[in-house]
Amino acid sequence: MPSTVRRRLLVVLASLTLVLLGADAAGWGLADGVRRAGGLVLGPVQRVLSGAPDDGLAVAERENARLSAVVAEQQHRLDELGRLDALLRSAPAASRTVVSARVVATEVSPLGGRSVTLDVGSRDGVRADSTVVAADGLVGRVVAVSPWTSDVQVLGSAGSVVGVRVGPAGTLGTVAPPAPGDSEARPRGSLRLSFVQPATPVVGDLVRTLGSVDDTPYAAGIVVGTVTDVDPDRGQASRTATVRPAIDPDAIDVVAVVVPVARSAPRPATSTGSSSRTAVGPATGGTR
């Protein structure tokens, strides 16, 4: 309400108040009637005046709302930078060349699993079959690249099989989503661990990527998850187990794409004695 109108209404109210006070003092019999009429007429006006914000207050409230929105946006950016800093300092990204990225789209496959789209692409140095990690471990691998975006097959998606090492001994195995004919019921989002040699896993064993040639499609030593349950012994040569992934696929946000680095020179041999030499190098058996 304009301030001039408010002032006029206040003058009217003050004048009528003086009239009522004079009527009471003079003992007029009409005072009660005037008071009742004044209440009927001026009651709504008083309510409007009491509820109407001052112009300056309205401006201050709008400015406060704007500043609150700015603060919330800045806090969101600070939180994102904090997550990025934690990622770049984490074990999966340490000592590797990575491209940081954010998830800008996600899709759940009708066949099971999930894919996500990142806001980086070939112009950022990303290429297909690159490893994607988060601060806690393996996210998946890049399956398609455009100039400014890339699509990632998230760990646990249908058809995704990863070569791994299990426990302190580094026993070789693979993890994959539970197959439709799996004899054991497994929690939603968990993985099925199988071994390529006789072995018995232990609950709590850490599962890490085996690694691939040139870190493609999976770099070595990245945490995949933890063994949470060992399947019953049904006479098989090696036991199977359930693995809980290190990454929650429903909460993937800030990630890093590992830039594969191909070797350009032979690995030097290491002398182990006067009559023998052996070449020392990482295992190369990563799967998709």
N, C-alpha and C positions, 0 to 999 in steps of 0.2 A: 504494500500500500504506500503511495507517495507520502512524503513527510508533511507536505502542506495540508493534505486532507486530514491526516492524523491530528495536526495541530488544531484545525477547525473543530473537529469532533471533541477534542479535549476542552476547548473553550466552551462549547455547548454544554458538555457535561458539568463543567465547573459552574456555569451560570445557573443551570437547573438545580445544582446542589445548593447554591446560595438561596434560591427561591424557596426550596424546601426548608432550609434552616430558618429563614425569615418567617415562614408560615408556622413552623413549630413554636417559635418564640412569641408570635402574636396570638397563638391559640386559635388559629383559623380552623374551622371545622372541615374545610376542604383539603387540609394537609394530607390526610390519609389517602384521599382519592387521587391527589396529585402524585403522591409517592407511588401508588399502585400503577398509575398510568406511566409514570416515568420508568418504573421497572419493566413494564411491558415493551416500551419503545426503546429504552436505552440498554436493556439487558443484552440483546444480540450485538449491539455496537460495542459494548464492553468486552464481550467474548472475542469479537474480531480484533479489537485493539490488543487484548492480552495475548492472543495466539499469533499475531502477525509479527514476523521477525523484523528487527531493525535492518535498514538497508546495509549498514556497515557490517552487521552480524552475518547477513546473508552472503556478502562478499567474502568475509573471513571464513565462513563455512565452506564455500566453494574452493577457496585457495587451500584450505586444510585438506580437503578431499584430493585435490590435485597433488599436493605435496606427499600425501600418504601413498598415492599411486606411484609416484616417482621413487619413494623410499622402498616400496615393495619390489619394484623392478630392479633397483640397484642391489637389493638383498638377494634376489634371484640370481643375478649375474655373479655376485660374490660367491654364492653357494656353488654355482657351476664352475667357477674358477678354482674353488677349493677341491671339487671332485676331480677336475683335470689335473691339478697339482698332485693329488694323491695317486692318480693313475700313473703319471709320468715318473713318480718316485717308487712305484710298486715293482715287485719282482718280475711280472710279465713284461713290462716295458723297459726295465733297466738294462743298460748295455746293448740296446737294440735301436735301430733307426725306425722310428714310427711316425705315422701321420695321425694326429688327433682328430676326432670326429664326433658328431652328435647324431643320435638316432632321430630321424625326421618322419619316419613312417614305419608301421609294423603290420604284419599280416599273418594270421593263423592259417596253416594249410589244412585243407579237409582231410589230407592223408596223415596228419599228425605233425607236430613240430611248428616252428615259427620261422619267418624270415623278416629281416629288418632292412630299411634303406638308410644309408648314411649320407651326410651332406658333403662328402668328398668323392672325387672320381679320378679319371685318368690324368686330368690336368694337375692334380695334386700329387701324382706319383703312385696312385693306387692301381693295381692290376689284378686280374682274376687269379684265384687260388692263393691270395694273400691271407695270412693268419690275422684274426681279429681278437683282441683281448680287452678285458676290463681289469680293474685293480685287483679283483679277487681271482681271476683266472681266465680260462678259455671261453670266448663267446661263440666263435665259429669260423667260417672262411668265406671270402668274397667269391661269389659265383657269377656276377655280372657287373660290368663297369660301363658307365657313360662318362662324358667329359666332366660333369660336376657331381654326380651321385654314384653310389655303388650299392648293390644288393648283397646281403649276407645270409647264408644258410646257418641258422643258429644250431648249436650243439643239441643233439636229440631229435633233429628233424628226420623225417622218413628218408631212408637211404643213406644217412650219415653214419660212417664208420670211422673211428679214430684209433690208430695204433697207440698203445700206452705202455708205460712201465708202472708196476704196482709195488707199493711197499718199499721198505729199506733195501731189499735185494734187487729191486728193479725188474721183477719178473715180467716177461713180455705178454701182452694181451691186447684185446680190442674192446672198445665200448661202443654200443649202438643202442638205439631205442628198442624197447621190448617188442619182439615179433608177435604177430597175432596169435601164433600157436605156442607161445611161451607157456611152459608148464607151471611157472611160478607167477603169482600175482605181485605186481610191483606198484608202488605209489605213483601217482600222476607226476610226470616230469622227470622220473628217475631213468637211469640207464642200466643196460644189462652188460655185465662184465664177463668176458670169456677169455680163456688162456690159450696160447698156442703151444704150451708145453705143460706137463703135469705140474699142478700147483694148487695150493690151498690158501686162499686169501684170509685175512683177519679183519674183523670189524675195526674201523679206524684207520686202515691203510690208506695212504694218500696215493691218488692216481694222477700221473703226469703224462704229458704227450711224449711219445717216442721220438718224434722228429722226422723230417723228410729231407731229401736232397735240396739244398739251397733254401731250406725253410719253407718249402712249398709242397703241399698246402698247409702244413702245420709245423711251426717252429718247435724245437725240442725243449723239454723241461717245464712246460706251462701246466699249471694245476688244472686238472679236468674236474676232479671231485674227490669224494671220500667214500670208501666202502661202508655201507650202513647195515648190510645183511648178507649172510652167506647162505646160498641155497643148500637144501639137504643133499647128502651123499646118496646118489642113486646108482652107484656103481660106475660112474663115468671116470675117465682117466684124470680129468682135472675138474675142479669145482667151478661153478658159476656164482655170480654174486650181483647184488644191487648196489649201484653207485648213485649218490646224491650229487648233482652238478654243483660246482662252486658258484655258478652264476644263476640268478633268478631270471628266467627269460621274460618274465612280466615286468621287470624293473630295469631293463637295459637302457642306459642313457648316454653317458660319456664313454667313449671307447677309443682304442688306438689300433690302427692298421699297421702291422709289421711289414716294413719294406724288405722284400727278399734281397739278399746280397749273395750273388753267385761268386764262387771262387774263381779267381783269374790266374792262379798259380798253383803248382803242385804243392801238396803238403809235405814238408820236409820229413825225412825219416829220422827216427830217434834211435840212437845206439843203445843196445841193452847188453852188450858184451863185445869181446874182441872178435868173435866169429859169427855174430848174428846181428841182423838189423830187422826192425819191424816198423811198419807204418802205423801210427796211432791216429785214430779218427773216430768221429761219432757214428753210431749206428744209423743206417738209412733205411727205414722201413715204414715210413708214415703212410697211412691209408686215408681214404676220403670218407 
